[in-house]
Amino acid sequence: MGGFFRLKEHGTTVRTEILAGLTTFMTMAYILAVNPSVLGETGLNAYSVFLATALAAGIFTIAMGLFVNFPVALAPGMGLNAYFATTVLASKATGSPITPEVALTAVFISGIIFLILTVTQIRQMLITAVPDSLKSAITVGIGLFITIIGLKNSGLMTIAVENTVTDIPKGVFADVLGFETVFHMGSLETPGVYLTLIGLLLIGVMMVLRVRGAILWGILATTIIAIATGNVDVDAKLQGASWSPDFAQLNFWDFDWNGVWQTGLVSVIATFTFVELFDTFGTLLGTASRAGIMKNPEEGRKRVGKAMFVDAIGVSGGAMLGTSTVTAYVESASGVAQGGRTGLTAVSTGIAFLIALFLWPVVSLIPDAATAAALIIVGVLMMQSVKDIDFGDMVYAIPAFLTIAFMPFTYNIANGISLGIVSYVVLATVANVTGKGNGKYRVHWLMWILAVLIIARYGFIGSQG
């Protein structure tokens, strides 16, 4: 292993790499509980999603380690899984329902597009084209989007709705898809509320104390409290649950190609592709820098390029297994901080995810309140990117603010990205033409193309398209 992963060259050992891999697993294992909870709202079977999540994380994280020698783990991404769920449920209000199978097909197609963009180097061009402030705003907006889901799921925030479409199943997203909504504080008399507050407190304290895997430990502790207080029916949850994975229930290649063409998911596919584009780039580049890989710029760029290729394959591969977009996880930085420097770290993380396939009885006991607390904390972590936005410069501040505001308030990630891009192109162009920008603001030609496509999209399809 020392020769294959070049451990000596990177100044690390087998023991250090394995411990780093387990650290990464502990910090991101919450996705095993959260993803089935989120995608289960769409009608997908929670156990099937659990299998797909563990398999996708295990297979593609190991691939990242073996083929790229990169200490980065992959799993279904937060934000994109929420977008997946809201797209399916919101479609019922538009009269052109999108089934989970159609949405999985859209994710698969976005992965193919992603792969083409990677091979043709257009992906790297887009990364350069979009200003850093807008990239950071996308991360912050998605964080707020996830937070609303957590607040709603916990009962900490209730939403009064009029004219709600009656055939939307009751769940995390159902109430926010009506025509008129009013936000209220939830009742502390509701068990889910106080359990979520307990979970938030536990995770918060552990994060302050820098306990590795704080989110996962918080979820497990909240679950134990929920069981002890009688808020989880253990017998009912464990009835029929098996420690051995039943792969027959995996939604493998469960696609609906005809449904994609009939419902016209152009904007949905574009959003999956666009969000994943910047989310992955920042994670890969940041992790590579912290691991010392970018000390040799030429080799660093090559390895990041290979990592992007594996990541792109993971998007379509995850859809084939039956889960939303697979992406590189920023939690990989925890393993790097523990000393992980090579692909052996990723391989260790991936093996841990495959072992987790045998833990469904434990995951099935986790209540919504516990995963809700995790969602809110993930929102906190994503909010940290706001510090990278220059709010003193209106050319950057206004597009960033529109991006951040429109994602949670319109309950649509695509709306936020679209407003951000168009407003930046307009404001930067005005500043440059009038001389107020002093040549400071660069508008890449790809940004013009994106702006035109966005305007055409809203002009011909409308805001509900």
N, C-alpha and C positions, 0 to 999 in steps of 0.2 A: 504493500500500500504506500510505503514511503516513496518508492520510485514512481508509481503511477500518478500520485497526487503531488509529487515534488515537495514533500513536507520539509525537508532540510532547506531547500531553496527559499521557502516561505517562512522559515524560522519557527516551525511548529511541530507538534508531536501527535501521534495517533490518539492518545488520551485527551489531549487538549481539544482536538477536533471533534471527538465524539461527545465530550461534555458540552462543547459549543453547540453542536447539533441538537442535543437534548434541551439546551436552554432555549434555542429558537423554537423548538416544538412546544415547549411549555408556554411561551409567550403568544403563540398563535393557535393553540389547540382549541380555543374558544369557538373557532369557526365550525368545529364538528357539532356543536350544539346550536349555534346561531343560524347557520345556513339552512338546516332542516326547518327551523322555526319560521324563517323568512319565506323560503320557497314553498313551504307547506301551505301558505295562504293561497297559492295559485291553483291548488288542486293536485299538485304533485305529492306523492306519498312521502312522508317524512323519513321513513326508513330507507327508501330508495335514494333520497337526496343525501342521507348520511353515508351510504355506501359510495355514492358518486363523489362526495366531498373527500372522504378518506382515500379513495383510490386515486383520484385526480391529484391530490396533494402529494401522495406517496410516489406515484409513477413519475410525475413531471419534475418533482424536486430531486429525485434520484437521477433523472436524466440531466438536470442542470449540473449536478455534481460530477457525473461520469463524463459527459461530453464537453463541458465547458470548464470544469474544475473551478467552479464559482460557488462561494458560500451563501447562496441565495435560495430561499424556499418559495414555492408557489402553492397557491390554493385559490378557491373561488373568492373573488374580491368583494369586500364590503362596499356598498354604494351601488355597484353594478348588479349585485343580487337584488338589492332593493328596487333598482330601476326595472329589472326583469319582472319583479312581482307587481309593481304598480302599472307597468305597461299592460300586463295581462288583465288586471282587474279594471283599469281605467277604460280599456277598450269596450267593456260592456256598456258603458255610458254613451259610446259613440255610435252604437248600432252595427259595428263591425268587429265582433268579439275575436280576440286573439287567444288561442288556446296555449297551454304550456308547451305543447309540441311545436307549435308555430314559433313561439319565442325561442325555444332551443335551436330551431333551424336558423333563426336570425343570428343567434350567437355563433353557430357553426360558420355561417357565411361571413360574419365579421372577422372570424379567425382566418379564413382564407384570404380576405382582403388584407388583413394584418400581415400575413405571410408574404403576400405580393409586395406590400409597401416596404417590408424589411429587406427582401431580396433585391429590389430595385433601388434601394437607398433613399426612397422618397420619405420613409419614416424619419430618417435622420434630418432631412431637409425641413420637415414639418416641425420637428423639435426646435430647430433654429429659427423658424419663421415666427412662431408664437412668442410674444414677450414673456419674460419670467414672471411678471406681476400677474398675468392672466393664468399662467400655469398654477401659481400659488392660490389664486382665487378659486379655481376649479376644485382644488383639494379642500379648501375651506367650505365652499358651498356644499360639496358632497358630505362633509362632516356634519353640517347643520341638517341636511336632508336625513342622514342616518339618525341624528339625535331626535328629530320629530317622530321617527318610527319607534324609537325606544320609549319616548315619553307616552306615545299613544298606546303602545303595547302594554305598558306598565299600569296605565290608568292615572298616572301623574298629571296627564293632560287629557281632557275630554273635549270632544268636538261636537257641538250641536249642529245638526244638518237638516236642511229642508230640501225636498225634491230628490232625495237619494234614490238611485235606481234600485229597484227592489230585488233584482236577481243577482246582485253582487253578494257573494257569501260573506257571512259575518266573520270578521277577523281583524288583523292588524291594520289593514289598509282600507277596509270597507267604508268606514264613515267619512273618510276624507275625499271621497270621490263624488260627492253630491254637488249641487250647484251653488249652495250658500253654506258657508261654515263659520262658526263662532267658537273661538278657543276659550276653554275654562280650566281652572285648576281642578284636579281630581280630588276625590274624597279620601281622607286618611282612614276612613272606616273600611275601605276596600282592602282585602288581604294583599292583593297584588301591589298596591301602592306602598304599604309599609315594608313589604319584602324587597321591593326595588330600592327603597331608601336605605335599607340595611345593606343591600348589595353594593350600592354606591359608596356607602361609608366604609365598608370593608375593603373594597378595591382601592378607594382613595387613600386610606391609611397605609395599605401595603405598598402602594406606588410611592407614597412619601417616604416610606422606609426602604424603598428600592428593592422590594422583594421580587425576584424573577418569577414570571408567570402570574403576576398579581391578578390579572383579569380572570385567568382560569381558576385560580384558588378562590377568588371571590364568587365565581359562579357555583363552584362546588360547595362552599360554605353556605351560601344562600339556599342552595338546594337542601342541604342538611337541616337548616332552620325551617324551611318550608315543610319538610317531612315531619319534623318534631312537633310543629304547630298544627299538624293535620291538614295542611293545604295541598298536599300531594297524596293521591290515592295510590300507594305503592302496589297493592295487590292488582288493581286494575291496570296500572302501567306495565307491570311485569308479566301480565297474562299473555302468554304466547311469545314473549321475547326470548331470544336465544343468544347465547354467547358466540355461537358459530355463525359467521356471515352467510346469508342466503342470497347468493349472487343471481338467483333466478328472478329476484325482485328488482334487479337493476334495470333502469330504463335505458338500455343500450340502443343507440341509433334510433331513438324514438322521435323521428322527424316527420314534419308535414310540409312537403315542398309545395303542394298545390295551395295550401293555406297561406304561404308566404306571398305567392304571386297575387292571390285574391285580395288579401288585406293591404298590400302595398306597404311593406315595412321599411321603406327607404330611410326615413329619418331615424327609426329605431336602430337599424343596422349601423348607420353612420354614428349615432351616439355611442353605441357599444365600442366601435372602433376608435372614436376620438378620445373618449375618456381613458380607455386602456392605454392609448398611445402615450399620454403624458404621465399617467400614473406609474407605468412600468419604467419609463425612462428615468424619472427622478429616483426611484428605488434602486435601480441597477447602478446608476452613476454614483449615487450617494454611498451605497454599500461598497462599491469598488474602491472609492476614495478612502473610506474608513479602514478597509482591509489592506491598504497599501498597494493595491493592484495598479493604480493610476500613476505610481512613481515612475514607471516606464510607460509613457504616454502611448507609444505605438502598440505595444503588447496589450495595454489596457483597453484601447479602442477595439482591437481585434476580439478580445474576450467579451467585451460588452456587446459587440455585434453578434457573436455566437449566442450569447445569453438571450438577446432579443429574438433570435431565430427559434430557440427552444420555447421561449415564452409564447411566441406566436402559434406554435404547434399546440401548446397547452390550451389555448383558447378553444380551438376546434375539438381537441381531444376531450376536454372537459364536457363540452356540449354532447359529444358522442356518448359519454358515460351518463349524462342526464343532469348536469348542473350548469349554473350560470358561469359567466366569464372567469377563467382561471388567470391569475396575475401574480407578479412578483410581490412579496410581502415586505413592507418596511420593517416588520418585526425581526427580519433577518439581521438587522443591526445589533440586536441583543446577543446573538451568537458571535458576531464579529467582536463585540465588546468583551466577550468571554474568552477571546483568543482565536476564534475560527478564522482561517485564512485560505482554505482550499475547498475543493469539492467534497472532501470527506465530511465536512460539516453538513453540507446539503444532503449527502447520502444518509447520514445518521438521522437527520430530521425526517427524511422520506420513509425510512424503515420504521420509525416511530409512528408515523401516520398509518402505515400498513398494519402494524400491530393493533392500532386503535380500532380496526375493523371488528375486533372481538369485544368491543366495549359498549355495544349498543344498549344493553340493559341499564348501564349507568347513565348514558346520554338521554335515554327515554324518560328518566325520572326528573330531569331538569325542567323547572317550570318557566313559563314565559317571563315572569318577573326577574328571574336570574339572568336570562339572555337580554332582557331590556336594559338592565344595569350595564351590561357589557357594551351594548350599542351606544348608550349615552357616553360612556368613557371613551369609546373609539372616536366619537364626535369631538371630545376634548382633545385627543391626540392630533386629529386632523386639523383642528382649529389653530394649532401652533404655527401653521404656515402663514397666518395672517401677518406675522412680523416681517415677512419678506416682501410685503407690498408697500410701495412708496405712496402713501396717502397724501403726501404733500404736493405731489404732481398730479394735476387733474386729468391729464391725458392717460395716466395709468390708474388713478384712483376711481374715476367714474366707471370705466369698463369693469374693473375688479369688483366694485360695489354691486353693479347690476348683475354680474355673474353670481356673486354670493347671495344676493337677495332673491333673485328669481328662481333659484333652484328649490329652496324650501317653501317659499310663499306660493309658487305656482305648482309645487309638487312635481317638478319635472326637471331633470338634469339637463336635457337638451335645450330647454328654454334659456337657462342661465348661460350655457356656453355660447349659444347663438347671439344673445344680446351683448355679451362681452366682446365677441369677435367683431361684430358689425360696428359697435360703438367705438372700439379702438381704431378701426380702419378710418372711420369718419373723423374722429377727433385728432388723430395723429396726422392725417392728411391736411386738415384745416391748419394745424399748427405749423406744418412744414410750408404750406403754400403762402401763409401770411408772414412767414419769417419768425414767428414767435417760438418755433421749436429750435431754431439755430442748428438745424440738421441733426438734432438729437434723436428724433423719432424715426425709426426705420420701419417701413411697411413693406414686408416681403411680398413678392408677386403671388405666392400661394395664399396669403391672407386675403388678397383681392378676390381670388377665385372662391375661397371659402365664403367670403361675405356675399358675393353674387349668388352662390348656391343657396345660402341661408335665406336671403331675401326672396329668391324664387320659390323656395320651399314654402315659406309662410304666405307668399302671395298667391300661390296656386293651390296649396293644400289646406292652408289655414292653421290656426293655433292648435286645433285638436287632431291634426293629421299625424 
